[in-house]
């Protein structure tokens, strides 16, 4: 009788009750492992029923795969040492049937399929036999031996992971198996793919609910941009809240010993099976989000779920008895970078009723109570305790968030967007309360402001050429709800409502959310000085730049000096745009007059930061700013501002006022020199900058300050610094 026909008869006999499936059924566990042909995957399911090999094979043939329910199973075939090691692990110390038999021809050992059409011979003979075609085999010593009345079926031993042939009446547990041709593209499932703004990872919540191990299988059967999924591994309260707001579900956290945990004491994040057959895990870090009284192991709860709530607390639950959605994440290789720098400032007065008050808090012109800086993948924030209506639901807490409804704070977000094609783009800002948006377009900039409460504003920005451009978003919060989101679409929809823009063809996505069509955010373009400014002050009669040069270049006058992270000095009267001022070196208790100051540093421009930059000096009285090796090409600000020999300067006396100069900087290191003179009256000096070309002050400007040393190419970098140090400044007029 043919092999396949005999199995069909056996299967029918089972269904008719002629052959009983003996042994109490035990909960099945399912796994996915990378042992399919050509680097594909296989699904495995253990079954705790104690039955004969033929009954087990029939049961496997009658069991559809746990993913799609469309493919019949088979008893597991094992074709490598890694796969064998994995199979031994998931047996939990019990012998199991695998799919090998010589029942058709004695001594001809085959891996059998669910139909017989894909049976594969792997061994010929008994213990002295040999592998067929170099196939993998792992017989126990002296096996197979066809002992007694005949042994035609293979069991996997629990003690040493080797194979033994057994007779037709022996009963064992068994492992079923299905081939998975390829991982499922997560974008084709119809389920939303959500960016976590706090980590840059993408998350997907299934629309179906299932046991924990089925959720794990479902997660690992998907891929995004070639990166295999897994049940989420949560490292912050931001992610916990986000997952709770999505509806909650199973995570990868377990104290199950199979995955490396320890009942009631050690929780680990269970990951996919690796190519060695190991069930991978990651240790639980310092952050946990357990609800009060959890974990409590009530009734033997080994798996962590996130609650369906905006707070999203953690709870241990019965993974084999409770059904939950799977919370899937796609690892770092599929994540977008956390390239958005966000600064949060708590104040003591209202910064949300005007852009001026917002800037004052950000720039320390009003009292700063605290300052928090974080890196994010997108600008998408809301205060969890002061809910607000936002365009997109995937939002996280503002940096510096507390457990209360936070008020009187401001944030400033810095991002660099990658524009791949010239043209119009519409940027949307959802804000509560006031906001300011500044977009560098290379040779110009676009600024938009709005002091209203919860609303969304659309602004069109035109880019003449592809490239990387800086975007700055500022928010001031008064009281009540607070939110801030930045999103964009190609096209001109400025001034419209979001609904009308979408009707007109706009396709908005969070800036940074590339999977859902958002503009990419690249490594942030920034410049700064590599060392603190060395500032020298000399006292003497000055009233113009020539007298200033003569005084500072007089080697017989020593003067006072110091090193400073920023140029932000105030003696008396107005202090420009930035607070937290320093006094000039050598400052006295009186109103100091008749002195000159020189500030020098090495300015560094990385390769990605090359382009147009605007430097500005707020001074009382005159100044000259030189960047050796580059020339200022345009200027604006107080009448009398000028460019002479490529230097930006204001040669005359004045009260506190601004001068702006734009300059194109190639990558490299530059000697920066700022000379300033004070006649009589007030004295103040600030040096600040922003990306792009600006002709007046806006929220994008920051004090020029020290930046970290570049991380790569340090030898070449040091040589470049050496070259910069021997440059001479151009002659001054």
C-alpha positions as CSV (number, residue, x, y, z in Angstrom):
1,X,0.0,0.0,0.0
2,X,1.3,3.5,-0.8
3,X,2.6,5.6,2.0
4,X,0.2,8.5,1.4
5,X,-2.8,6.2,1.0
6,X,-2.0,4.5,4.3
7,X,-1.9,7.8,6.1
8,X,-5.2,8.8,4.6
9,X,-6.7,5.6,6.0
10,X,-5.2,6.3,9.4
11,X,-6.5,9.8,9.5
12,X,-10.0,8.5,8.6
13,X,-9.8,5.9,11.3
14,X,-9.0,8.6,13.9
15,X,-11.9,10.6,12.8
16,X,-14.2,7.6,13.0
17,X,-12.9,6.7,16.5
18,X,-11.3,3.5,15.4
19,X,-8.0,4.8,16.7
20,X,-8.1,6.9,19.8
21,X,-5.9,10.0,20.5
22,X,-4.9,8.9,24.0
23,X,-3.5,11.2,26.7
24,X,-4.9,14.4,28.0
25,X,-4.4,17.4,25.7
26,X,-1.9,19.9,27.0
27,X,-1.8,23.6,26.0
28,X,0.0,24.0,22.7
29,X,3.0,26.4,22.4
30,X,3.9,27.9,19.0
31,X,7.2,29.2,17.8
32,X,8.8,30.7,14.7
33,X,12.4,29.9,13.8
34,X,14.7,30.6,10.8
35,X,15.3,27.0,9.7
36,X,13.3,26.8,6.4
37,X,14.9,26.2,3.1
38,X,17.0,29.1,1.7
39,X,16.9,31.1,4.9
40,X,13.1,31.0,5.2
41,X,11.1,30.3,8.4
42,X,9.3,27.4,9.9
43,X,6.4,27.4,12.4
44,X,6.6,24.8,15.2
45,X,3.8,23.8,17.6
46,X,4.3,21.4,20.5
47,X,1.5,19.2,21.7
48,X,1.3,17.6,25.1
49,X,-1.0,14.7,24.2
50,X,0.6,11.3,24.6
51,X,-0.1,9.4,21.3
52,X,1.5,7.0,18.9
53,X,3.6,8.3,16.0
54,X,1.0,7.5,13.3
55,X,-1.7,9.2,15.4
56,X,0.6,12.2,15.8
57,X,1.3,12.4,12.1
58,X,-2.4,12.2,11.3
59,X,-3.1,14.9,13.9
60,X,-0.4,17.1,12.4
61,X,-1.9,16.6,8.9
62,X,-5.3,17.6,10.2
63,X,-4.0,20.8,11.9
64,X,-3.9,24.0,9.9
65,X,-1.1,26.5,10.5
66,X,-1.7,28.9,13.3
67,X,-1.0,32.0,11.2
68,X,-3.3,31.7,8.2
69,X,-5.3,28.6,9.0
70,X,-4.8,27.4,5.4
71,X,-1.8,25.1,5.3
72,X,-1.9,21.5,6.7
73,X,0.9,20.5,9.1
74,X,3.3,17.7,9.4
75,X,5.5,16.3,12.1
76,X,8.7,18.3,12.4
77,X,11.6,17.6,10.2
78,X,15.0,18.6,11.7
79,X,17.8,19.4,9.2
80,X,20.5,21.1,11.2
81,X,22.2,21.0,14.5
82,X,20.8,24.4,15.3
83,X,17.3,23.3,14.5
84,X,17.8,20.2,16.7
85,X,19.0,22.3,19.6
86,X,16.0,24.6,19.3
87,X,13.6,21.6,19.2
88,X,15.2,20.1,22.3
89,X,14.7,23.5,24.1
90,X,11.0,23.8,23.3
91,X,10.2,20.2,24.5
92,X,10.5,21.3,28.1
93,X,12.2,18.1,29.2
94,X,9.8,15.6,27.5
95,X,10.4,13.2,24.7
96,X,8.6,14.2,21.4
97,X,7.9,12.5,18.1
98,X,9.5,14.1,15.0
99,X,8.6,13.4,11.4
100,X,11.1,10.7,10.5
101,X,10.1,7.1,9.6
102,X,11.3,4.0,7.6
103,X,7.8,2.4,7.7
104,X,7.6,2.1,3.9
105,X,11.0,0.4,3.3
106,X,12.9,-0.9,6.3
107,X,16.2,1.1,6.6
108,X,15.1,3.8,4.2
109,X,14.6,6.8,6.6
110,X,12.5,9.7,5.3
111,X,11.3,13.0,6.5
112,X,7.6,12.8,5.7
113,X,5.4,15.6,4.4
114,X,1.7,16.3,4.9
115,X,0.8,14.7,1.6
116,X,3.7,12.4,0.8
117,X,4.6,14.5,-2.2
118,X,7.6,16.1,-0.6
119,X,9.1,13.2,1.4
120,X,12.9,13.5,1.7
121,X,15.2,10.5,2.4
122,X,18.0,11.5,4.9
123,X,19.4,8.1,6.2
124,X,20.1,4.7,4.7
125,X,20.5,1.6,6.9
126,X,20.6,1.0,10.6
127,X,23.2,2.3,13.1
128,X,26.0,1.4,10.7
129,X,24.2,3.2,7.9
130,X,25.0,6.6,6.4
131,X,23.4,10.0,5.7
132,X,21.9,10.4,2.3
133,X,23.4,13.3,0.2
134,X,25.1,14.8,3.2
135,X,21.8,15.2,5.1
136,X,21.9,16.1,8.8
137,X,21.3,13.2,11.3
138,X,21.7,13.0,15.1
139,X,21.1,9.4,16.1
140,X,21.8,8.3,19.6
141,X,24.6,5.8,20.1
142,X,23.8,2.5,18.5
143,X,20.6,3.8,16.8
144,X,18.7,3.2,14.7
145,X,18.6,-0.5,15.7
146,X,15.1,-1.7,14.8
147,X,14.9,-3.3,18.2
148,X,12.5,-6.1,19.0
149,X,9.5,-6.6,16.7
150,X,10.6,-3.5,14.7
151,X,11.0,0.2,15.3
152,X,10.0,2.5,12.4
153,X,9.4,5.9,14.1
154,X,11.7,8.5,15.5
155,X,11.5,10.3,18.8
156,X,13.7,13.2,20.0
157,X,15.2,12.4,23.4
158,X,14.8,15.1,26.0
159,X,18.0,14.2,27.9
160,X,20.5,14.7,25.2
161,X,18.6,15.8,22.1
162,X,19.5,12.7,20.1
163,X,17.3,10.5,18.0
164,X,16.0,7.0,18.8
165,X,13.8,4.7,16.7
166,X,10.7,3.4,18.5
167,X,7.8,1.0,17.9
168,X,4.3,1.5,16.8
169,X,2.7,1.3,20.2
170,X,5.0,3.8,22.0
171,X,3.3,7.1,22.9
172,X,4.9,10.5,23.1
173,X,4.2,14.2,22.8
174,X,4.9,15.6,19.4
175,X,6.1,18.6,17.5
176,X,4.2,19.9,14.4
177,X,5.6,22.1,11.7
178,X,4.7,24.3,8.8
179,X,6.8,26.1,6.3
180,X,6.6,29.9,6.1
181,X,7.8,31.0,2.7
182,X,8.6,34.5,3.7
183,X,7.8,37.0,6.5
184,X,4.7,39.1,5.9
185,X,5.2,42.7,4.9
186,X,3.6,44.7,7.7
187,X,2.4,47.4,5.3
188,X,0.1,44.9,3.6
189,X,-1.8,43.7,6.7
190,X,-4.3,46.6,6.7
191,X,-3.2,47.5,10.3
192,X,-1.8,50.9,11.0
193,X,2.0,51.2,11.5
194,X,2.6,53.8,14.2
195,X,5.8,55.8,14.8
196,X,6.9,56.1,18.4
197,X,8.1,59.7,18.5
198,X,10.2,59.0,21.6
199,X,12.3,56.1,20.2
200,X,11.9,56.2,16.4
201,X,10.7,52.6,16.4
202,X,7.6,51.6,14.5
203,X,4.7,49.8,16.2
204,X,1.8,47.8,14.9
205,X,-1.2,46.6,17.0
206,X,-3.0,43.7,15.6
207,X,-6.8,43.8,15.1
208,X,-7.1,40.3,16.4
209,X,-6.7,39.0,20.0
210,X,-4.9,35.7,20.8
211,X,-2.9,34.0,23.5
212,X,0.6,35.3,24.2
213,X,2.6,32.7,22.3
214,X,0.4,33.2,19.3
215,X,0.9,36.9,19.5
216,X,4.6,36.3,19.7
217,X,4.4,34.1,16.5
218,X,2.3,36.8,14.8
219,X,4.8,39.5,15.7
220,X,7.8,37.6,14.5
221,X,6.1,36.6,11.2
222,X,6.0,40.2,10.0
223,X,8.7,42.4,8.7
224,X,9.1,46.1,7.9
225,X,11.7,47.2,5.5
226,X,13.4,43.8,5.9
227,X,13.5,43.9,9.7
228,X,11.7,41.1,11.5
229,X,9.1,42.1,14.1
230,X,8.9,41.1,17.7
231,X,6.6,41.8,20.7
232,X,7.4,45.2,22.0
233,X,10.1,45.9,24.5
234,X,9.2,49.0,26.5
235,X,11.9,51.2,27.9
236,X,10.1,54.4,28.9
237,X,6.9,55.8,30.3
238,X,6.4,57.6,27.0
239,X,6.2,54.3,25.1
240,X,3.9,52.8,27.8
241,X,1.5,55.6,27.5
242,X,1.6,55.5,23.7
243,X,0.8,51.7,23.7
244,X,-2.0,52.2,26.2
245,X,-3.5,54.9,24.1
246,X,-3.5,52.5,21.1
247,X,-5.5,50.0,23.0
248,X,-2.9,48.0,24.9
249,X,-2.1,44.3,24.4
250,X,0.7,41.7,24.9
251,X,4.3,42.7,25.1
252,X,7.4,40.6,25.1
253,X,8.0,40.7,28.9
254,X,7.8,37.3,30.6
255,X,9.1,35.4,33.7
256,X,8.7,32.1,31.9
257,X,11.8,30.0,32.4
258,X,11.8,28.8,28.8
259,X,12.7,32.3,27.7
260,X,15.3,32.9,30.4
261,X,13.0,34.2,33.1
262,X,12.6,32.9,36.7
263,X,9.1,32.5,38.1
264,X,8.2,35.5,40.2
265,X,11.7,36.9,40.4
266,X,13.2,37.6,36.9
267,X,11.4,39.1,34.0
268,X,13.0,39.3,30.6
269,X,12.0,40.6,27.1
270,X,11.5,37.5,24.9
271,X,12.8,37.9,21.4
272,X,12.9,35.8,18.2
273,X,14.7,32.5,17.8
274,X,18.2,33.2,16.3
275,X,20.1,31.2,13.7
276,X,21.8,29.1,16.5
277,X,18.4,28.0,17.7
278,X,18.5,30.1,20.9
279,X,15.4,31.7,22.2
280,X,16.8,35.2,22.6
281,X,16.0,37.7,25.3
282,X,17.0,41.1,26.7
283,X,17.2,41.9,30.4
284,X,14.5,44.1,31.9
285,X,16.1,47.5,32.3
286,X,15.7,50.1,35.1
287,X,12.4,51.3,33.9
288,X,9.2,49.5,34.8
289,X,5.6,50.6,34.5
290,X,3.8,48.1,36.8
291,X,0.3,49.0,38.1
292,X,0.0,49.1,41.8
293,X,0.3,45.6,43.3
294,X,1.6,44.1,40.1
295,X,3.1,41.7,39.2
296,X,1.2,39.4,41.5
297,X,1.3,36.1,39.7
298,X,-2.4,35.5,40.4
299,X,-3.2,32.0,39.2
300,X,0.3,31.7,37.6
301,X,0.6,34.8,35.4
302,X,3.7,34.8,33.3
303,X,3.3,37.5,30.7
304,X,3.0,41.3,30.7
305,X,0.2,43.2,29.0
306,X,-0.2,46.9,28.7
307,X,-3.6,48.2,29.9
308,X,-6.1,49.8,27.5
309,X,-5.8,53.3,28.9
310,X,-4.0,56.6,28.3
311,X,-1.7,55.8,31.2
312,X,-1.0,52.3,29.9
313,X,0.1,50.5,33.1
314,X,1.7,47.1,33.2
315,X,-0.1,44.0,34.4
316,X,0.9,40.3,34.5
317,X,-1.7,38.0,33.0
318,X,-2.3,34.4,31.9
319,X,-0.8,34.2,28.4
320,X,-2.4,30.8,27.8
321,X,-5.9,31.7,29.0
322,X,-6.4,35.3,28.0
323,X,-6.6,36.8,24.5
324,X,-5.1,40.2,23.8
325,X,-3.9,42.1,20.7
326,X,-0.2,41.7,19.8
327,X,1.9,44.9,20.2
328,X,4.6,44.5,17.5
329,X,7.7,46.6,17.2
330,X,10.3,46.5,14.4
331,X,13.8,46.9,15.7
332,X,16.4,49.6,15.5
333,X,17.3,48.7,11.9
334,X,13.8,49.7,10.8
335,X,13.6,52.7,13.1
336,X,14.1,56.4,12.1
337,X,16.7,58.4,14.0
338,X,15.9,60.4,17.0
339,X,17.4,63.4,15.3
340,X,15.0,66.1,16.7
341,X,16.5,68.0,19.6
342,X,13.8,69.4,21.9
343,X,14.4,71.8,24.8
344,X,11.8,72.2,27.4
345,X,11.8,75.2,29.8
346,X,9.6,75.6,32.9
347,X,8.9,79.2,33.8
348,X,7.1,81.1,36.6
349,X,5.0,83.4,34.4
350,X,2.8,83.0,31.3
351,X,4.8,82.4,28.0
352,X,1.8,81.3,26.1
353,X,0.0,84.6,25.4
354,X,2.6,86.1,23.0
355,X,5.5,85.0,20.9
356,X,7.6,87.6,22.7
357,X,7.0,86.1,26.1
358,X,7.6,82.6,24.6
359,X,11.0,83.8,23.3
360,X,11.9,85.5,26.5
361,X,11.4,82.3,28.5
362,X,13.4,80.2,26.0
363,X,16.2,82.8,25.9
364,X,16.3,83.2,29.7
365,X,15.0,86.8,29.6
366,X,12.4,85.7,32.0
367,X,12.9,83.3,35.0
368,X,13.7,79.7,34.1
369,X,12.7,77.2,36.8
370,X,14.0,74.1,35.1
371,X,15.5,73.0,31.7
372,X,15.1,69.5,30.1
373,X,16.6,68.4,26.8
374,X,15.6,65.2,24.9
375,X,16.1,63.6,21.5
376,X,13.0,62.5,19.5
377,X,12.0,61.1,16.1
378,X,9.2,63.5,15.5
379,X,7.6,66.6,16.9
380,X,4.4,65.2,18.4
381,X,3.7,66.1,22.0
382,X,0.8,66.6,24.4
383,X,0.6,66.9,28.1
384,X,-0.9,63.6,29.4
385,X,-2.6,65.3,32.3
386,X,-4.0,68.1,30.1
387,X,-5.3,66.3,27.1
388,X,-5.5,68.2,23.8
389,X,-7.0,67.5,20.4
390,X,-4.1,66.7,17.9
391,X,-4.0,65.8,14.3
392,X,-2.2,62.5,15.0
393,X,-2.8,60.2,17.9
394,X,0.8,59.0,18.3
395,X,2.1,61.6,20.7
396,X,4.3,61.6,23.8
397,X,4.8,63.8,26.8
398,X,6.8,67.1,26.5
399,X,10.3,66.9,27.9
400,X,10.2,67.7,31.6
401,X,6.6,66.5,32.0
402,X,5.4,66.0,35.6
403,X,2.5,64.1,37.0
404,X,0.5,67.3,37.1
405,X,-1.2,69.4,34.4
406,X,1.9,71.4,33.4
407,X,1.6,75.1,32.8
408,X,3.9,78.0,32.1
409,X,6.4,76.3,30.0
410,X,8.0,76.7,26.5
411,X,9.7,74.2,24.1
412,X,12.0,74.7,21.2
413,X,12.4,71.9,18.7
414,X,15.3,71.6,16.2
415,X,15.1,69.4,13.1
416,X,16.7,69.1,9.7
417,X,14.4,67.9,6.9
418,X,15.5,66.2,3.7
419,X,13.8,67.8,0.7
420,X,14.2,65.4,-2.2
421,X,12.6,67.5,-4.9
422,X,12.3,71.3,-5.3
423,X,8.8,72.8,-5.0
424,X,6.1,73.8,-2.6
425,X,5.6,72.0,0.7
426,X,2.9,72.8,3.3
427,X,3.9,72.5,6.9
428,X,1.2,72.1,9.5
429,X,1.5,73.0,13.2
430,X,-1.0,71.8,15.7
431,X,-0.5,74.0,18.8
432,X,-1.8,74.9,22.1
433,X,-0.9,77.7,23.0
434,X,1.2,80.1,20.9
435,X,3.8,78.9,18.4
436,X,6.5,80.0,16.0
437,X,7.7,78.1,13.0
438,X,10.9,79.0,11.1
439,X,12.0,77.1,8.0
440,X,15.4,77.7,6.5
441,X,15.1,77.5,2.7
442,X,18.7,78.2,1.9
443,X,18.8,81.7,0.6
444,X,15.9,82.8,2.7
445,X,13.6,81.6,5.5
446,X,9.9,81.4,6.2
447,X,8.5,82.4,9.6
448,X,4.9,81.8,10.8
449,X,3.5,82.7,14.2
450,X,0.1,82.3,16.0
451,X,-0.8,83.2,19.5
452,X,-4.1,81.3,19.6
453,X,-5.1,78.3,21.8
454,X,-5.7,74.9,20.3
455,X,-5.7,75.2,16.6
456,X,-3.8,74.0,13.5
457,X,-2.0,76.4,11.1
458,X,-0.9,75.5,7.6
459,X,2.1,77.4,6.0
460,X,3.5,76.9,2.5
461,X,7.2,76.9,2.1
462,X,9.0,76.9,-1.3
463,X,12.4,75.1,-1.8
464,X,14.3,76.1,-4.9
465,X,16.5,72.9,-4.8
466,X,16.7,69.5,-3.1
467,X,18.8,69.4,0.1
468,X,18.8,69.4,3.9
469,X,17.1,72.4,5.6
470,X,16.7,73.3,9.2
471,X,13.3,73.7,10.8
472,X,12.6,75.3,14.2
473,X,9.3,75.0,16.1
474,X,8.7,76.9,19.3
475,X,5.7,76.6,21.7
476,X,4.6,78.6,24.7
477,X,2.0,77.1,27.1
478,X,-0.2,79.2,29.4
479,X,-2.7,77.0,31.3
480,X,-5.0,74.1,30.5
481,X,-4.4,71.8,27.5
482,X,-1.1,71.8,25.7
483,X,0.1,70.2,22.5
484,X,2.5,70.6,19.6
485,X,2.8,68.6,16.3
486,X,4.6,69.3,13.1
487,X,3.4,67.6,9.9
488,X,3.8,68.3,6.2
489,X,2.6,67.5,2.7
490,X,4.0,68.2,-0.7
491,X,2.0,71.0,-2.4
492,X,0.6,74.5,-1.7
493,X,-2.2,74.4,0.9
494,X,-1.1,77.4,3.1
495,X,-4.0,79.1,4.9
496,X,-6.4,76.3,4.3
497,X,-8.0,74.0,6.9
498,X,-6.6,70.5,7.1
499,X,-9.9,69.0,5.9
500,X,-10.0,71.3,2.8
501,X,-6.3,70.6,2.1
502,X,-6.9,66.9,2.2
503,X,-9.9,67.3,-0.1
504,X,-7.6,69.2,-2.4
505,X,-5.0,66.3,-2.5
506,X,-2.8,66.9,0.5
507,X,-1.4,63.8,2.2
508,X,-0.2,64.9,5.6
509,X,2.2,62.9,7.8
510,X,4.2,63.7,10.8
511,X,7.6,65.1,9.8
512,X,10.0,62.3,10.4
513,X,7.5,59.5,9.9
514,X,8.9,58.1,6.6
515,X,7.0,54.8,6.6
516,X,3.7,56.8,6.4
517,X,5.0,59.2,3.8
518,X,6.5,61.9,6.1
519,X,9.5,64.0,5.2
520,X,12.7,62.4,6.5
521,X,14.6,64.0,9.3
522,X,18.3,63.7,8.9
523,X,21.2,64.2,11.3
524,X,20.8,67.8,12.6
525,X,22.8,70.5,10.8
526,X,24.5,72.7,13.3
527,X,27.7,74.6,13.8
528,X,29.5,75.8,16.9
529,X,32.9,76.5,18.3
530,X,35.2,73.7,19.4
531,X,36.7,75.5,22.4
532,X,35.3,78.1,24.8
533,X,35.7,81.7,23.6
534,X,38.9,83.3,24.9
535,X,37.9,86.8,25.8
536,X,40.4,89.6,26.4
537,X,39.5,93.1,27.7
538,X,41.7,96.1,27.6
539,X,40.9,99.5,29.0
540,X,41.6,102.7,27.0
541,X,40.1,105.4,25.0
542,X,38.2,104.1,22.0
543,X,35.5,105.4,19.8
544,X,35.9,103.5,16.6
545,X,37.3,100.3,15.2
546,X,40.7,101.7,14.4
547,X,41.2,102.8,18.0
548,X,39.9,99.4,19.1
549,X,42.5,97.5,16.9
550,X,45.3,99.7,18.2
551,X,44.3,99.1,21.8
552,X,43.9,95.3,21.5
553,X,47.1,94.9,19.5
554,X,49.2,96.8,22.0
555,X,51.2,94.1,23.6
556,X,52.4,96.3,26.4
557,X,48.8,96.3,27.8
558,X,48.0,93.0,29.5
559,X,44.3,93.5,30.2
560,X,41.9,91.0,31.8
561,X,40.8,87.7,30.2
562,X,38.7,84.6,30.7
563,X,37.2,81.7,28.8
564,X,33.4,81.6,28.1
565,X,31.0,79.1,26.5
566,X,29.1,81.9,24.9
567,X,29.5,85.6,24.1
568,X,26.7,87.1,26.2
569,X,28.0,90.1,28.2
570,X,26.2,92.9,30.0
571,X,27.5,95.8,32.0
572,X,24.5,98.2,32.2
573,X,21.4,99.1,30.3
574,X,19.7,96.8,27.7
575,X,20.8,93.2,27.4
576,X,19.6,92.3,23.9
577,X,17.7,89.0,23.3
578,X,19.3,86.6,25.8
579,X,19.4,86.6,29.5
580,X,21.7,84.8,32.0
581,X,24.4,87.3,31.0
582,X,28.0,87.3,32.2
583,X,29.9,90.4,33.1
584,X,32.8,91.5,31.0
585,X,36.3,90.4,32.2
586,X,37.7,92.9,34.6
587,X,34.2,94.3,35.4
588,X,33.9,96.8,38.2
589,X,31.0,97.7,40.4
590,X,30.5,101.0,38.5
591,X,29.4,101.7,35.0
592,X,32.5,100.8,33.0
593,X,33.4,102.9,30.0
594,X,36.2,103.1,27.5
595,X,37.4,99.6,26.9
596,X,37.7,97.1,24.1
597,X,37.1,93.3,24.0
598,X,38.3,90.6,21.7
599,X,36.6,87.1,21.6
600,X,38.3,84.3,19.6
601,X,37.4,80.7,19.0
602,X,37.6,78.0,16.4
603,X,34.4,77.6,14.5
604,X,33.6,74.1,13.2
605,X,31.3,73.3,10.3
606,X,30.7,69.6,9.6
607,X,30.1,68.2,6.1
608,X,26.3,68.0,6.5
609,X,26.2,71.5,8.0
610,X,27.8,73.3,5.1
611,X,25.6,76.0,3.6
612,X,24.1,79.4,4.4
613,X,24.2,80.7,8.0
614,X,23.3,84.0,9.6
615,X,25.4,85.5,12.4
616,X,24.1,88.4,14.4
617,X,25.6,90.7,16.9
618,X,23.6,92.7,19.4
619,X,25.9,95.3,20.8
620,X,26.3,98.6,22.6
621,X,28.6,100.0,21.1
622,X,30.4,99.0,17.9
623,X,32.0,95.7,16.7
624,X,33.6,93.8,13.9
625,X,33.1,90.0,13.3
626,X,35.6,88.1,11.1
627,X,35.4,84.5,10.0
628,X,38.8,83.8,8.4
629,X,38.5,82.0,5.1
630,X,34.9,83.1,4.4
631,X,33.2,86.3,3.5
632,X,29.9,87.8,4.6
633,X,27.8,88.6,1.5
634,X,24.7,90.3,2.8
635,X,23.8,92.3,5.9
636,X,20.7,93.8,7.6
637,X,19.8,95.3,10.9
638,X,20.6,98.6,12.5
639,X,21.4,101.4,10.0
640,X,25.2,101.7,9.8
641,X,25.7,97.9,9.7
642,X,28.2,97.2,6.8
643,X,30.4,94.6,5.3
644,X,34.0,95.6,4.8
645,X,36.7,93.3,3.4
646,X,34.2,90.4,4.0
647,X,33.8,91.3,7.7
648,X,30.5,92.2,9.3
649,X,30.8,95.3,11.3
650,X,29.1,98.3,13.0
651,X,31.8,100.9,13.2
652,X,29.9,103.5,15.2
653,X,28.6,103.9,18.7
654,X,25.0,102.9,19.4
655,X,22.6,101.8,22.0
656,X,21.7,98.1,22.2
657,X,20.8,97.0,18.7
658,X,21.2,94.2,16.1
659,X,23.4,93.6,13.0
660,X,22.8,90.5,10.8
661,X,25.3,89.1,8.3
662,X,24.8,86.0,6.1
663,X,27.7,83.8,5.0
664,X,28.2,80.6,3.1
665,X,30.4,78.2,5.0
666,X,32.0,75.1,3.5
667,X,32.9,72.2,5.7
668,X,36.0,72.9,7.8
669,X,37.4,74.8,10.8
670,X,37.6,78.6,10.8
671,X,39.3,81.1,13.1
672,X,36.5,83.4,14.4
673,X,37.3,86.8,15.8
674,X,34.9,89.3,17.3
675,X,36.2,92.8,18.3
676,X,34.0,95.2,20.3
677,X,34.4,98.6,21.7
678,X,32.6,100.5,24.4
679,X,32.7,104.3,24.7
680,X,30.4,105.6,27.4
681,X,27.0,104.7,28.8
682,X,25.6,101.2,28.6
683,X,27.7,98.2,27.4
684,X,26.4,94.9,26.1
685,X,27.5,92.2,23.6
686,X,25.8,89.0,22.2
687,X,26.8,86.7,19.4
688,X,24.1,84.5,18.0
689,X,23.3,82.5,14.9
690,X,20.7,80.5,12.8
691,X,20.6,78.4,9.7
692,X,19.7,80.2,6.4
693,X,19.5,83.8,5.6
694,X,17.8,86.1,8.1
695,X,17.3,89.9,8.1
696,X,15.7,90.2,11.6
697,X,15.5,88.4,14.9
698,X,13.3,85.3,15.2
699,X,13.0,82.3,17.5
700,X,15.4,80.2,15.5
701,X,18.4,82.1,16.8
702,X,20.7,80.7,19.6
703,X,23.8,82.0,21.2
704,X,26.9,80.5,19.4
705,X,28.4,78.0,21.8
706,X,30.7,75.0,22.2
707,X,29.7,71.8,20.4
708,X,31.1,68.3,21.0
709,X,34.1,67.2,19.0
710,X,33.3,65.2,15.9
711,X,33.1,61.5,16.5
712,X,35.1,60.3,13.5
713,X,38.3,61.1,11.7
714,X,40.0,62.6,14.8
715,X,43.5,62.5,13.3
716,X,42.5,64.4,10.2
717,X,40.4,66.6,12.3
718,X,43.4,67.5,14.6
719,X,45.4,68.3,11.5
720,X,42.7,70.6,10.3
721,X,42.7,72.4,13.6
722,X,46.4,72.8,13.3
723,X,46.0,74.4,9.9
724,X,43.3,76.7,11.3
725,X,45.5,77.8,14.1
726,X,48.2,79.2,11.8
727,X,45.8,81.2,9.6
728,X,46.1,85.0,9.7
729,X,43.1,87.3,9.7
730,X,42.7,89.5,6.7
731,X,43.6,93.1,7.1
732,X,40.9,95.1,8.8
733,X,39.6,98.4,7.5
